[in-house]
């Protein structure tokens, strides 16, 4: 039985869990939350890999843009995403430099 099912069925239960089980539970919650946020159509979020593909740049460039504030990022769990509005701002800036 999965940890979240056990908790749902017995909300007042006291548990002793292994670190691995707790980590898996946390990752499951983070993934579910990320999926729910990504499914919203308000401001689409892109993974670093999608940014690399879109702009034809390497991982280092994406992280440098993030560090310099060129691309605004959002952290969901232990994952980083970039908003569509931030990408549009970058495209506008690149277009203005030409």
ZIJO-V439646 format. One record per helix or strand of 3 or more residues. SS is the DSSP state (H for helix, E for strand). FROM is the first residue (numbers start at 1). LEN is the number of residues. If there is no record, write none. Layout:
ss=[SS | SS]
from=[FROM | FROM]
len=[LEN | LEN]
This chain:
ss=[H | H | E | H | H | E | E | H]
from=[3 | 19 | 45 | 48 | 59 | 73 | 79 | 84]
len=[7 | 21 | 3 | 8 | 10 | 4 | 5 | 14]
